Amino acid sequence: MTGIGSRLIGVGSYLPERILTNEELTRMVDTSDEWIRSRTGITSRRMAADDQTTSDLAANAARDALARAGIPSSSVDLIIVATVTPDRTFPSTAVYVQEKISAGTTMAFDVSAACAGFIHALEIADSFLQTGRAKTALVIGADKLSCFLDWNDRATCVLFGDGAGAFVLQADPEAETSAVLASHLSADGTKSPLLYADGGPSSTGTVGLVRMVGNELFRAAVNAMSDALDISLKRAALTPDDLDWFVPHQANIRIMHGIAERLNIPDEKVVKTIQDHGNTSSASIPLAISTAIDDGRIQDGNLCAVTAAGGGLAWGAAILRF
């Protein structure tokens, strides 16, 4: 690594109060608890209230992360929000978070890379810290996916949930390494028909609804996430055996198992929260990490690999030091 080092000093999260169970979904769409569990691993997910915006979820996660880091919002000089469900078409969700947590006039912008958005935002933030353009960065993954689901489509509406997770990263000139030891980001626009929203300001003038080609997306996601993680490990001069934890995007339990098996990562090292959260898109990875920190699994000094893929098709992976 060249430049300034960085440290991860706080991780926070927020989940809406309402829990939507598989049993409830069976009264809304033609499905069953057994069908959902066997194909996805999901038993329940959280739903934001009608009057809650994505920036509300993000701000709550940010406050939690800042409190755990033990620093005031005024010390943050970079806010990046990864989301595909912004409060408005513009301005960015990040500026609303900035206002809600009283962070002054810091840099604030959004990143849109669907389920891989948090890894993209994390890499951008760490680059700002390493080059001295920022000292303290707040990186948030937040999505309110319930606002544009087709509740008549059992292939998609059973998968997603709402939530937010946040990291606080701080530049450290004395650190020998970066909190992000290595990463790999990529995209393939030719695969966009596999997962997308069928609306947009310049195309339909509507938000649109989530559309997915499940079988093809499954194969593409396993390949992309496995390859990205393999590249990241090699860039960090590590092997899967060196990892303490593997935190894949919580999209589908079979995808998670497929990646772990391909890289020979034992199941006991895989952090799984999909059963309680569903697929929360950009919030997926920080929510899972926050849960694993709170229950004592992830501890200071641990090496953790993360990987995600989503609409775009956009994907990425990173190796983190806690």
Buried (B, 14 or more C-beta within 10 A) or exposed (E): EEEBBBBBBBBBBBBBEEBBEBEEBBEEBEBEBEBBBEBBBBBBBBBBEEEBBBBBBBBBBBBBBBEBBEBEBEBBBBBBBBBBBBBEEEEBBBBBBBEBBEBEEBBBBBBBBBBBBBBBBBBBBBBBBBEEBBBBBBBBBBBBBBBBBBEEBBBBBBBBBBBBBBBBBBBBEEBEBBBBBBBBBBBBEEBEBBBBBBBEEEEEEEBBBBBBBEEEBBEBBBBBBBBBBBBBBEBBEBEBEEBBBBBBBBBBBBBBBBBBEBBEBEEEBBBBBBBBBBBBBBBBBBBBBBBBBEEEBBEEEBBBBBBBBBBBBBBBBBBBBB
